[in-house]
C-alpha cells in the first residue's frame, strides 16, 4: 500500500506539471496493472503416497503461463514427466515444479508396495429405482493406491455417476448387477447391487410409544414386498421432547421432557410414516401383579408389571434367578414363563431406569394321587356339605375338576380344591374330583 501511494503521488506530480491531470484515473489503473500479484505456483497436495509402479498426474495451481520445469530428487524412486509421476522403487522423493521466473513448489512423494488386495465398503446393497448410492474401498496395510476406478457390470440396471476413487451410482431398473472397484495393478472387489421398485409407502415398527424421561428407543421401518430404499432418514418434530441420536436407516432417540412429539421416517423418494411418542415422568417404582406363584414342571404362567399413573417405561425387562423356570416371551409388560423342574426361583422385572420388583416361583411335584376328606356323605333333602380335595405334601395341583354322576339328586358348586354339595331329592350320586394330571378320587353321597 505504501509503494502504491508513492507511485500515485509521483504520477500526480508529473501530470500536474504536464497539464494532463484529466488522465490521472487511467494512469492509476495502469499502475494497478503494474502492481498485479507476482507469478505463483503450488501443488494441490504437498505430500502423498503412491503404489509401486503406479502412475498419476500431479495437480498444480498457478497463475502463470510460464513453462514449468519438473524434477525429481531421486529418479530411482520416482520419475516425473511433465507432471506425471511413476513410482519405480519403494522409498521417498521430492518432486519440484519450477517456473522460468524461479518460483517453485515441492511435493513429497512416498512410494509404498502395490496393494495385494482391495476391499469394498459394501459387499451387497439393495436399492430402489432412482436411488443413488456411493461405495468406497480399502487396501491392505502398508500398501498404497491412488488410482481406483469403479465400473458397473450392467449400466441399464446400475449407472455409474463417478468412477474415480469413490464409486457413486444410480439404480435405473429392477434387476441385479455388480459394481466393481479396480486398482491400478488389477486387484478387484465387487458389491452386489439388487434393484427393486421404488417404495409406494413405508411403515414403522411402532405407531405409538409411551416413554419415560431419559429413556432411549430404536425405531425401525418396513416396505412393501418387492420395494426398496437403502436411504431412510429419521427426524423428530420437537427435539426438546424427543431428541434424535441416529437418523440413518434406524431411528434412535431419547425422551427429553414430558410432552408429545412425532418421529418420522422418510425414504429417498419422499414416502413417510410417523410414530407418536408420549413422554411421561420416569417411574419411581415398579410392582408385579403376583407376589408368589406355585407350579408343577411343564406348567405355564404369567406375571405383569405395574407402574404408577403419570409415569412410563417402554422398556420392561424380565430375568430369572434359576433355570428351574424358563421365560417363553414378554409382551405388553407381561412375562409368560414355564416351570422346568422342582425348586424355587424368582422372576425380576426391571424398568429402563433400574427400578425392580420380584415374584417368588415355587415349582413342586405333580400329585401322585388325590384324596377327598370324605368318601361317603349322607344328607337330607335340602341339606348341603363341603367336600375338600387334598394332594400329598410337597406336590401341587393347579386345577381340580369336580363332576357328579347324578345332577338330579345332587347339585355341586366347585371352588378350587373344594366343592359344595347340595341334596336335591332322595337317591344317591357319586362326586368325583380329577387333578390336572388325571388322578381321581370319589365320594358317594346318599340323600334320604
C-alpha positions as CSV (number, residue, x, y, z in Angstrom):
1,X,0.0,0.0,0.0
2,X,2.8,2.4,0.8
3,X,4.5,1.7,-2.5
4,X,1.3,2.3,-4.4
5,X,0.7,5.6,-2.6
6,X,4.2,6.8,-3.5
7,X,3.7,5.9,-7.2
8,X,0.4,7.6,-7.3
9,X,1.9,10.7,-5.7
10,X,4.7,10.8,-8.3
11,X,2.3,10.3,-11.2
12,X,0.0,13.1,-9.9
13,X,3.0,15.5,-9.7
14,X,4.1,14.6,-13.2
15,X,0.6,15.1,-14.6
16,X,0.1,18.4,-12.8
17,X,3.3,19.7,-14.4
18,X,2.3,18.5,-17.8
19,X,-1.2,19.8,-17.5
20,X,-2.7,16.3,-18.1
21,X,-4.5,15.9,-14.7
22,X,-7.6,14.6,-16.5
23,X,-5.6,11.4,-17.4
24,X,-4.8,10.5,-13.7
25,X,-7.5,7.8,-13.3
26,X,-6.4,5.9,-16.3
27,X,-2.7,6.1,-15.3
28,X,-3.6,4.9,-11.8
29,X,-5.3,2.0,-13.4
30,X,-2.1,1.3,-15.3
31,X,-0.2,1.4,-12.0
32,X,-2.6,-1.2,-10.6
33,X,-1.8,-3.5,-13.5
34,X,1.9,-3.0,-12.8
35,X,1.2,-3.9,-9.2
36,X,-0.6,-7.2,-10.1
37,X,0.4,-10.3,-8.0
38,X,3.6,-12.0,-8.9
39,X,3.6,-15.4,-10.5
40,X,2.8,-18.2,-8.1
41,X,2.8,-21.9,-8.2
42,X,1.7,-24.6,-5.7
43,X,0.8,-28.2,-5.5
44,X,-2.8,-29.2,-4.7
45,X,-1.3,-31.6,-2.1
46,X,2.2,-31.1,-0.7
47,X,2.6,-34.8,0.2
48,X,1.1,-38.1,-1.0
49,X,1.7,-41.8,-1.2
50,X,1.5,-43.9,-4.4
51,X,2.0,-47.6,-5.1
52,X,5.0,-49.2,-6.7
53,X,4.7,-48.8,-10.5
54,X,1.7,-46.6,-10.1
55,X,1.5,-43.5,-12.4
56,X,-0.6,-40.4,-11.6
57,X,-0.6,-36.8,-12.7
58,X,0.1,-34.2,-10.0
59,X,-2.3,-31.3,-9.8
60,X,-0.8,-27.8,-9.5
61,X,-2.2,-24.4,-9.1
62,X,-0.6,-21.4,-10.9
63,X,-1.5,-18.0,-12.3
64,X,1.4,-18.1,-14.7
65,X,1.7,-19.0,-18.3
66,X,5.4,-19.7,-18.0
67,X,6.9,-23.0,-18.8
68,X,7.2,-25.4,-15.9
69,X,10.4,-27.4,-15.3
70,X,9.8,-30.7,-13.5
71,X,12.5,-32.6,-11.5
72,X,12.7,-35.5,-9.1
73,X,15.1,-35.6,-6.2
74,X,15.5,-39.4,-6.8
75,X,14.8,-40.7,-10.2
76,X,15.5,-44.2,-9.0
77,X,12.4,-43.9,-6.8
78,X,10.1,-41.6,-8.6
79,X,10.3,-40.4,-12.2
80,X,8.4,-37.4,-13.4
81,X,7.5,-36.5,-17.0
82,X,5.6,-33.2,-17.5
83,X,3.8,-33.5,-14.2
84,X,3.1,-37.3,-14.5
85,X,4.9,-39.3,-11.9
86,X,5.6,-43.0,-11.6
87,X,6.8,-44.9,-8.5
88,X,9.7,-47.1,-9.6
89,X,11.0,-48.3,-6.2
90,X,10.0,-48.2,-2.6
91,X,11.2,-45.0,-0.9
92,X,10.7,-41.3,-0.9
93,X,11.4,-38.4,-3.3
94,X,10.7,-34.7,-3.7
95,X,9.1,-33.6,-6.9
96,X,9.8,-29.9,-7.8
97,X,7.8,-27.8,-10.2
98,X,9.7,-24.6,-11.2
99,X,8.6,-21.6,-13.2
100,X,11.0,-19.8,-15.6
101,X,10.9,-16.8,-13.2
102,X,12.3,-19.0,-10.4
103,X,9.2,-19.6,-8.4
104,X,8.8,-23.2,-7.4
105,X,6.7,-25.7,-5.5
106,X,7.6,-29.0,-3.9
107,X,5.6,-32.2,-3.3
108,X,6.9,-35.0,-1.0
109,X,6.2,-38.5,-2.6
110,X,6.3,-41.8,-0.7
111,X,6.3,-45.0,-2.8
112,X,4.8,-48.0,-1.0
113,X,4.2,-51.6,-2.1
114,X,1.4,-52.1,-4.5
115,X,-1.8,-53.5,-3.0
116,X,-2.2,-57.2,-2.7
117,X,-5.9,-56.9,-2.3
118,X,-8.7,-54.3,-2.3
119,X,-12.0,-54.4,-0.4
120,X,-15.2,-52.5,-1.0
121,X,-17.2,-50.8,1.8
122,X,-20.4,-52.8,0.9
123,X,-20.5,-56.3,-0.4
124,X,-24.2,-56.2,-1.0
125,X,-26.8,-53.4,-1.2
126,X,-30.5,-53.2,-2.2
127,X,-31.8,-50.0,-3.8
128,X,-35.0,-48.7,-5.2
129,X,-35.3,-47.5,-8.7
130,X,-34.0,-43.9,-9.0
131,X,-31.9,-44.2,-5.7
132,X,-28.3,-43.1,-5.7
133,X,-25.5,-44.7,-3.5
134,X,-21.8,-44.4,-3.0
135,X,-19.2,-47.0,-2.2
136,X,-15.6,-46.6,-1.2
137,X,-12.7,-49.0,-0.9
138,X,-9.7,-50.0,1.2
139,X,-6.4,-51.8,0.6
140,X,-4.1,-53.9,2.8
141,X,-2.0,-52.1,5.4
142,X,1.4,-50.8,4.3
143,X,0.3,-50.5,0.6
144,X,-0.7,-47.5,-1.4
145,X,-3.0,-46.9,-4.4
146,X,-4.2,-43.5,-5.6
147,X,-5.8,-44.9,-8.7
148,X,-9.1,-46.8,-8.0
149,X,-11.7,-47.0,-10.7
150,X,-15.3,-48.2,-10.5
151,X,-17.5,-49.8,-13.1
152,X,-21.0,-51.3,-13.4
153,X,-21.4,-54.8,-15.0
154,X,-24.8,-53.7,-16.4
155,X,-25.3,-49.9,-16.9
156,X,-29.0,-50.5,-17.7
157,X,-29.6,-51.6,-14.1
158,X,-26.9,-49.5,-12.3
159,X,-25.4,-46.4,-13.9
160,X,-22.1,-45.1,-12.6
161,X,-22.1,-41.3,-11.9
162,X,-18.5,-41.1,-10.7
163,X,-15.8,-43.7,-11.4
164,X,-12.6,-42.4,-9.7
165,X,-11.7,-43.0,-6.1
166,X,-15.3,-43.2,-4.9
167,X,-18.0,-45.0,-6.9
168,X,-21.3,-43.2,-7.0
169,X,-24.1,-44.8,-8.9
170,X,-27.8,-44.7,-9.5
171,X,-30.3,-47.6,-9.7
172,X,-32.1,-47.5,-13.1
173,X,-34.4,-50.5,-13.3
174,X,-35.2,-53.7,-11.3
175,X,-32.5,-56.4,-11.5
176,X,-29.2,-57.5,-10.1
177,X,-25.7,-56.5,-11.2
178,X,-22.3,-55.7,-9.7
179,X,-20.3,-52.6,-9.1
180,X,-16.6,-53.3,-9.1
181,X,-13.6,-51.4,-7.9
182,X,-10.2,-51.9,-9.6
183,X,-6.7,-50.8,-8.5
184,X,-4.0,-49.7,-10.9
185,X,-2.4,-53.2,-10.6
186,X,-5.6,-55.1,-11.3
187,X,-6.9,-56.1,-7.9
188,X,-10.7,-56.0,-7.7
189,X,-13.6,-56.3,-5.3
190,X,-17.3,-56.2,-6.1
191,X,-20.6,-55.1,-4.5
192,X,-23.7,-57.0,-5.5
193,X,-26.5,-54.4,-6.2
194,X,-30.1,-55.6,-6.2
195,X,-32.5,-53.0,-7.6
196,X,-36.2,-53.2,-6.7
197,X,-39.2,-51.0,-7.3
198,X,-39.3,-47.6,-5.6
199,X,-41.3,-47.6,-2.4
200,X,-45.0,-46.8,-2.6
201,X,-45.3,-46.5,1.2
202,X,-43.3,-47.1,4.4
203,X,-44.4,-48.3,7.8
204,X,-42.7,-48.0,11.3
205,X,-42.3,-50.8,13.8
206,X,-44.3,-48.8,16.2
207,X,-47.1,-46.2,15.6
208,X,-47.3,-45.2,19.3
209,X,-44.8,-45.2,22.1
210,X,-45.1,-44.2,25.7
211,X,-41.7,-43.5,27.3
212,X,-40.1,-42.1,30.5
213,X,-37.8,-39.1,30.6
214,X,-34.2,-40.3,29.8
215,X,-35.4,-43.5,28.0
216,X,-33.9,-44.4,24.6
217,X,-35.7,-46.3,21.9
218,X,-34.7,-47.7,18.5
219,X,-37.3,-47.5,15.7
220,X,-37.2,-49.5,12.5
221,X,-39.2,-49.4,9.3
222,X,-40.5,-51.7,6.6
223,X,-41.6,-51.5,3.0
224,X,-43.9,-53.5,0.7
225,X,-42.5,-56.7,-0.7
226,X,-40.6,-56.1,-3.9
227,X,-39.7,-52.5,-3.0
228,X,-36.5,-51.0,-1.6
229,X,-35.0,-47.8,-0.1
230,X,-31.5,-48.0,1.3
231,X,-31.7,-44.4,2.3
232,X,-34.2,-44.0,5.2
233,X,-33.8,-40.9,7.3
234,X,-35.5,-40.1,10.6
235,X,-36.4,-36.7,12.2
236,X,-38.2,-35.5,15.4
237,X,-41.0,-32.9,15.3
238,X,-39.7,-31.5,18.6
239,X,-36.1,-32.1,19.7
240,X,-36.8,-30.6,23.1
241,X,-39.2,-33.5,23.8
242,X,-37.7,-36.3,21.7
243,X,-34.0,-35.9,20.6
244,X,-32.7,-38.0,17.7
245,X,-29.3,-39.6,18.2
246,X,-29.3,-41.6,15.0
247,X,-31.1,-40.6,11.8
248,X,-29.9,-43.0,9.2
249,X,-31.6,-46.3,8.4
250,X,-32.7,-46.8,12.1
251,X,-34.1,-44.1,14.2
252,X,-32.6,-43.9,17.7
253,X,-33.9,-41.2,20.0
254,X,-34.1,-40.2,23.7
255,X,-37.1,-38.8,25.6
256,X,-36.1,-35.4,27.0
257,X,-39.1,-34.0,28.8
258,X,-42.8,-34.5,29.4
259,X,-44.8,-33.9,26.2
260,X,-45.8,-35.4,22.8
261,X,-43.7,-35.4,19.6
262,X,-43.6,-37.4,16.4
263,X,-40.7,-39.3,14.9
264,X,-40.9,-39.5,11.1
265,X,-39.1,-41.8,8.7
266,X,-38.6,-40.7,5.1
267,X,-37.5,-42.7,2.0
268,X,-35.3,-41.4,-0.7
269,X,-38.4,-40.8,-2.9
270,X,-40.3,-38.9,-0.2
271,X,-42.6,-41.6,1.3
272,X,-43.1,-41.0,5.0
273,X,-44.6,-42.6,8.2
274,X,-44.7,-41.3,11.8
275,X,-44.8,-42.6,15.3
276,X,-46.4,-40.7,18.1
277,X,-44.2,-40.5,21.1
278,X,-45.7,-39.6,24.5
279,X,-43.1,-38.8,27.2
280,X,-44.0,-39.1,30.8
281,X,-42.1,-38.9,34.1
282,X,-39.6,-41.7,34.9
283,X,-41.1,-44.4,37.2
284,X,-40.1,-44.2,40.9
285,X,-41.0,-47.8,41.5
286,X,-42.4,-50.9,39.8
287,X,-44.6,-53.8,41.1
288,X,-45.8,-57.2,39.9
289,X,-49.3,-58.4,39.7
290,X,-48.4,-61.5,41.8
291,X,-46.1,-62.0,44.7
292,X,-45.9,-65.8,44.8
293,X,-46.7,-68.4,42.2
294,X,-46.8,-72.3,42.7
295,X,-46.4,-74.5,39.7
296,X,-45.5,-78.1,38.7
297,X,-43.0,-79.0,35.9
298,X,-44.4,-78.3,32.5
299,X,-46.9,-75.7,33.6
300,X,-47.0,-72.2,32.2
301,X,-47.9,-69.0,34.0
302,X,-47.5,-65.2,33.6
303,X,-47.0,-62.1,35.6
304,X,-47.3,-58.4,34.6
305,X,-45.5,-55.2,35.6
306,X,-47.4,-52.3,37.2
307,X,-46.1,-48.7,37.4
308,X,-47.7,-45.5,38.7
309,X,-50.0,-43.4,36.6
310,X,-48.2,-40.4,35.0
311,X,-45.0,-42.4,34.7
312,X,-43.8,-44.7,31.9
313,X,-41.2,-47.2,30.9
314,X,-41.4,-48.5,27.3
315,X,-38.6,-51.0,28.1
316,X,-39.6,-53.6,30.7
317,X,-37.2,-56.5,31.0
318,X,-37.5,-59.7,33.0
319,X,-34.9,-62.1,34.3
320,X,-35.0,-65.4,36.3
321,X,-32.7,-66.4,39.1
322,X,-32.6,-70.1,38.3
323,X,-33.1,-72.4,35.4
324,X,-36.0,-74.2,37.1
325,X,-38.2,-71.8,35.1
326,X,-37.8,-70.6,31.6
327,X,-39.1,-67.3,30.1
328,X,-41.1,-68.0,27.0
329,X,-41.8,-64.5,25.8
330,X,-42.5,-61.0,27.0
331,X,-45.2,-58.7,25.5
332,X,-47.1,-55.6,26.7
333,X,-45.3,-55.6,30.0
334,X,-46.3,-59.3,30.6
335,X,-43.9,-62.1,31.1
336,X,-45.0,-65.6,30.2
337,X,-42.9,-68.4,31.6
338,X,-42.8,-72.2,32.1
339,X,-41.8,-74.4,35.0
340,X,-39.0,-76.8,34.1
341,X,-38.1,-78.7,37.3
342,X,-38.7,-78.7,41.1
343,X,-37.2,-75.8,43.1
344,X,-37.6,-72.2,44.0
345,X,-36.7,-69.2,41.8
346,X,-37.5,-65.5,41.4
347,X,-38.7,-63.6,38.4
348,X,-37.5,-60.0,38.5
349,X,-38.9,-57.1,36.4
350,X,-36.7,-54.1,35.7
351,X,-37.6,-50.7,34.2
352,X,-35.3,-48.7,31.9
353,X,-34.1,-46.6,34.9
354,X,-33.3,-49.5,37.1
355,X,-36.4,-49.9,39.3
356,X,-37.1,-53.6,40.2
357,X,-39.6,-55.9,41.7
358,X,-39.6,-59.7,42.2
359,X,-42.1,-62.6,42.3
360,X,-41.3,-65.9,44.0
361,X,-42.0,-69.0,42.0
362,X,-42.2,-72.5,43.7
363,X,-42.1,-75.5,41.5
364,X,-43.4,-78.6,43.1
365,X,-44.0,-82.2,42.0
366,X,-47.2,-83.1,40.2
367,X,-49.5,-85.1,42.5
368,X,-49.1,-88.8,42.5
369,X,-52.6,-89.1,43.9
370,X,-55.6,-87.1,45.2
371,X,-57.9,-87.8,48.1
372,X,-61.2,-86.4,49.4
373,X,-61.8,-85.7,53.1
374,X,-64.9,-87.9,53.0
375,X,-65.5,-90.9,50.9
376,X,-69.2,-91.2,52.0
377,X,-71.7,-88.5,52.9
378,X,-75.4,-88.7,54.0
379,X,-77.6,-85.7,53.6
380,X,-81.3,-84.9,53.9
381,X,-83.1,-83.2,51.1
382,X,-82.2,-79.5,51.1
383,X,-79.0,-80.1,53.1
384,X,-75.5,-79.3,52.0
385,X,-71.9,-80.1,52.7
386,X,-68.4,-79.2,51.6
387,X,-66.1,-81.8,50.2
388,X,-62.3,-81.0,50.1
389,X,-59.6,-82.5,47.9
390,X,-56.0,-82.9,49.0
391,X,-52.7,-83.9,47.4
392,X,-49.6,-85.2,49.2
393,X,-47.2,-82.7,50.9
394,X,-44.6,-81.4,48.5
395,X,-46.8,-81.8,45.5
396,X,-49.1,-79.2,43.9
397,X,-52.3,-79.3,41.8
398,X,-53.1,-76.2,39.8
399,X,-56.6,-77.3,38.9
400,X,-59.3,-79.6,40.4
401,X,-62.3,-80.6,38.3
402,X,-65.4,-81.9,40.1
403,X,-68.2,-83.9,38.5
404,X,-71.4,-85.5,39.7
405,X,-72.9,-88.8,38.4
406,X,-76.5,-87.7,39.1
407,X,-77.2,-84.0,38.9
408,X,-80.9,-84.6,39.6
409,X,-80.1,-85.9,43.1
410,X,-77.1,-83.7,44.0
411,X,-76.0,-80.2,42.8
412,X,-72.3,-79.4,43.0
413,X,-70.6,-75.9,43.1
414,X,-66.8,-76.3,42.8
415,X,-64.4,-73.7,44.1
416,X,-60.7,-74.5,43.8
417,X,-59.9,-77.7,45.8
418,X,-63.4,-77.6,47.5
419,X,-66.8,-78.4,46.3
420,X,-70.2,-77.5,47.9
421,X,-72.7,-80.4,47.6
422,X,-76.4,-79.7,47.9
423,X,-79.1,-82.5,48.2
424,X,-82.0,-82.0,45.8
425,X,-84.0,-85.3,46.2
426,X,-83.8,-88.7,47.6
427,X,-81.3,-91.0,45.9
428,X,-77.5,-91.4,45.6
429,X,-74.8,-89.8,43.5
430,X,-71.1,-90.0,43.2
431,X,-69.0,-86.8,43.3
432,X,-65.6,-87.2,41.6
433,X,-62.5,-85.0,41.6
434,X,-59.9,-85.1,38.9
435,X,-56.4,-83.4,39.0
436,X,-54.8,-81.7,36.0
437,X,-52.6,-84.8,35.6
438,X,-55.5,-87.3,35.7
439,X,-55.5,-88.5,39.3
440,X,-59.1,-89.1,40.7
441,X,-61.0,-89.7,44.0
442,X,-64.7,-90.1,44.7
443,X,-67.3,-89.6,47.4
444,X,-70.7,-91.3,47.5
445,X,-73.5,-89.0,48.6
446,X,-76.7,-90.5,49.8
447,X,-79.8,-88.3,50.1
448,X,-82.6,-89.5,52.5
